[in-house]
Amino acid sequence: MLLDATLIFPNLGITIENLPNGFNIGTFHIAFYGMLIALGMIMAVVTAYVRAKKTNQHADDYVDIGIITVIAGIVGARIYYVIFSLDQYTSFWQVFNIRQGGLAVYGGIIGGVIAAYFVCRYKKISFLRIMDTAAPGIALAQAIGRWGNFFNKEAFGEYTDSFFKMQIKYSEATGGITDLMKQNMVSIDGTQYIQVHPTFLYESAGCLLIFVLILLFSRFQRYNGEVLLWYVGGYALLRASV
């Protein structure tokens, strides 16, 4: 019986029951999405630090830049989300309440990159070299962070009957439900499920591939900024296809 199933990957034989989006410590709720974003940020800084040491750079610069860009990234992620969701706010002070959710990955990257640029200017170090060193870590952070969508049961694709189809309990899906999804809902043990592309998985796997490819081919780099271009181009192609 699958009465309590939240997510089902029928062709992979995977059934997940009662998938939570976080846990509580007393009355304080900690979301898995936030934990994964934080883990991604930490791994991005660690990756850059390790790469800096291997290329005879001042690795401590990346710790300084990492701390500042993480703060700027959170601010940027919130600003980006708010700008594109203004209709959700009835009070100015609600904008500052991130405990109710609302952080956009792209805004975080933009905010972090802008902060990194000004820190590099202040320290008089090459911004492009810094970004070349940090690029694979950014891809890894995105690969990790995308699993937050899995726990939130959101950011899925359109209806599909493909091999990787994912069935989400209709009553728990938090993303946009299209007419096509509703027309092709699946009933299992009396429970209605939408059947969609697990786009979070596609993007996470793609970002992980970008991370690995950059590490493998970075030794062929010819000029500052080239690895950054690989990341930007690779992610643009990935995002467009997903």
C-alpha positions in Angstrom: 0.0 0.0 0.0 1.2 3.5 -0.9 -1.3 5.6 1.1 1.5 7.6 2.7 3.8 8.0 -0.2 4.9 11.5 -1.0 7.2 10.9 -3.9 7.4 7.9 -6.2 9.9 7.1 -9.0 8.0 4.1 -10.5 10.6 3.1 -13.1 13.4 3.3 -10.5 11.5 1.4 -7.8 11.9 4.3 -5.3 9.0 5.2 -3.0 9.5 7.9 -0.3 6.9 8.2 2.4 6.2 11.4 4.4 9.1 13.4 3.1 9.6 16.4 5.4 11.0 19.7 4.4 13.0 20.1 7.6 12.9 19.5 11.3 12.2 21.3 14.6 14.3 22.1 17.6 11.7 23.1 20.1 9.5 25.6 18.3 12.3 26.6 15.8 12.0 25.1 12.4 15.1 24.3 10.4 14.5 23.8 6.6 16.6 21.3 4.7 16.7 23.8 1.8 18.5 26.3 4.0 20.9 23.6 5.3 21.7 22.5 1.7 22.3 26.0 0.6 24.6 26.6 3.6 26.4 23.3 2.8 26.8 24.3 -0.8 28.4 27.7 0.2 30.8 25.9 2.6 31.8 23.4 -0.1 32.3 26.3 -2.6 34.7 28.1 -0.3 36.6 24.8 0.6 36.9 23.9 -3.1 38.3 27.4 -3.9 40.7 27.2 -0.9 42.1 23.9 -2.0 42.5 25.0 -5.6 44.2 28.2 -4.5 46.8 26.2 -2.5 47.5 24.0 -5.5 48.0 27.0 -7.8 50.3 28.8 -5.3 47.8 31.6 -4.5 47.2 33.2 -1.1 44.5 30.7 0.0 43.5 32.9 2.9 42.2 35.5 0.4 39.5 33.0 -0.5 38.4 32.7 3.2 38.1 36.5 3.4 36.2 36.7 0.1 34.1 33.7 1.0 32.8 35.2 4.2 31.9 38.5 2.5 30.4 36.9 -0.6 28.2 34.5 1.5 26.7 37.5 3.3 26.3 39.4 0.0 24.8 36.3 -1.6 22.1 35.9 1.0 21.2 39.6 0.6 21.3 39.3 -3.2 19.2 36.1 -3.1 16.5 37.9 -1.1 16.5 41.0 -3.2 16.2 39.0 -6.4 13.3 37.0 -5.0 11.4 40.0 -3.7 11.8 41.9 -6.9 10.0 39.1 -8.8 7.4 38.4 -6.1 6.3 41.9 -5.0 2.6 40.9 -5.2 3.2 38.5 -2.2 4.0 41.3 0.2 1.5 43.6 1.9 4.0 45.2 4.3 7.5 46.6 3.8 8.7 44.8 6.9 7.7 41.4 5.4 10.6 41.8 2.9 13.1 41.2 5.8 11.4 38.1 7.1 13.4 35.4 5.4 12.1 32.8 7.9 9.0 32.6 5.8 11.1 31.6 2.8 12.0 33.4 -0.4 15.7 33.2 -1.6 16.6 32.9 -5.2 19.8 31.1 -6.2 20.5 33.4 -9.2 20.3 36.5 -6.9 22.7 34.8 -4.5 25.2 34.3 -7.3 24.8 37.8 -8.6 25.2 39.3 -5.1 28.2 37.1 -4.4 30.0 37.9 -7.6 29.5 41.7 -7.2 30.9 41.5 -3.7 33.8 39.4 -4.8 34.6 42.0 -7.5 34.9 44.9 -5.0 36.9 42.8 -2.5 39.3 42.0 -5.3 39.6 45.7 -6.1 40.3 46.5 -2.5 42.9 43.7 -2.1 44.4 44.5 -5.5 44.2 41.0 -6.8 42.9 39.6 -10.1 39.1 39.3 -10.1 39.2 36.9 -13.1 41.8 34.7 -11.5 39.7 34.5 -8.4 36.6 33.6 -10.4 38.5 31.0 -12.3 39.5 29.4 -9.1 36.0 29.7 -7.6 34.0 28.6 -10.7 34.0 24.8 -10.1 33.0 25.4 -6.4 30.0 27.5 -7.6 28.9 24.6 -9.8 29.2 22.2 -6.9 27.2 24.5 -4.6 24.4 24.6 -7.2 24.5 20.8 -7.5 24.0 20.5 -3.7 21.5 23.3 -3.3 19.1 22.0 -6.0 18.2 19.1 -3.7 16.4 21.7 -1.5 13.7 21.7 -4.3 13.4 18.0 -3.8 12.6 18.3 -0.1 10.2 21.3 -0.8 8.5 19.2 -3.6 8.9 22.2 -6.0 10.7 23.3 -9.2 9.6 20.2 -11.1 9.0 20.1 -14.8 5.9 19.5 -17.0 4.0 16.2 -17.2 6.0 13.3 -18.6 5.8 9.6 -19.1 9.6 9.2 -19.5 11.9 6.8 -17.7 12.7 9.3 -15.0 9.1 10.4 -14.3 8.4 11.4 -10.7 5.0 11.2 -9.1 4.3 13.8 -6.4 1.2 13.6 -4.1 -1.1 16.3 -5.6 -2.0 17.7 -2.2 1.7 18.2 -1.2 3.1 19.6 -4.5 4.2 23.2 -3.9 5.2 24.2 -7.4 3.0 25.4 -10.3 0.4 22.8 -11.4 -0.4 23.0 -15.1 -3.6 21.9 -16.8 -1.6 19.1 -18.5 -0.5 17.8 -15.2 -4.1 17.8 -13.9 -5.3 16.0 -17.0 -2.7 13.2 -16.6 -2.9 12.7 -12.8 -2.3 9.2 -11.6 -4.5 7.6 -8.9 -2.7 5.1 -6.6 -4.6 3.5 -3.7 -7.1 6.3 -3.9 -4.5 9.1 -3.8 -3.9 11.5 -6.6 -0.4 12.2 -8.0 0.9 14.5 -10.6 3.6 12.9 -12.9 6.4 15.2 -13.8 10.0 15.7 -14.9 12.4 15.8 -11.8 14.1 18.9 -13.1 15.9 19.4 -9.8 17.7 16.1 -10.5 18.6 17.0 -14.0 20.1 20.3 -13.0 21.9 18.9 -10.0 23.5 16.1 -12.2 24.4 18.7 -14.8 26.0 21.0 -12.3 28.0 18.1 -10.9 29.2 17.2 -14.4 30.3 20.8 -15.0 32.2 20.7 -11.7 34.0 17.5 -12.7 34.8 18.7 -16.3 36.2 22.0 -15.1 38.5 20.2 -12.6 39.6 17.8 -15.4 40.3 20.4 -18.0 41.4 23.5 -16.0 45.1 22.5 -16.5 44.6 23.5 -20.1 43.6 27.0 -19.2 45.3 29.6 -21.3 44.2 33.0 -19.9 42.5 34.5 -16.8 38.7 34.3 -17.1 38.7 31.2 -19.4 37.5 28.8 -16.7 34.8 31.3 -15.7 33.6 31.3 -19.3 33.5 27.5 -19.3 31.3 27.6 -16.2 29.0 30.4 -17.5 28.7 28.7 -20.9 28.2 25.3 -19.5 25.5 26.4 -17.0 23.7 28.5 -19.6 23.4 25.4 -21.9 22.3 23.2 -19.0 19.7 25.7 -17.8 18.3 26.3 -21.3 18.0 22.6 -21.9 16.4 21.9 -18.5 
